[in-house]
């Protein structure tokens, strides 16, 4: 069961890096497959209306992971960069919205 308590939302750099590496490994094992554009657009729309969407903190991990012109919004529950997570065929919303 997902713990969405306030304490759980204080993402540490090491945990974010670990989750990011695990996500890339999982993505690679699935052939780097991306979701169809319609699904990506739907996911982004859902995330954009979610109260858990936020700007990234000044943590080191976001500074090295974000590209200059990339949409920087993150999910405050899992810490993922929404613009990336929504494109992955094998990913899902931490609270089951998509």
Protein Blocks (a to p, Z undefined) as FASTA:
>chain_A
ZZfbfklmmccfklmmmmmmmmmmmmmmnoopacdfklmmmmmmmmmmpckbccddfbfk
lmmmpcfklcfbdcfknopafklmmmpmkbccfklpZZ
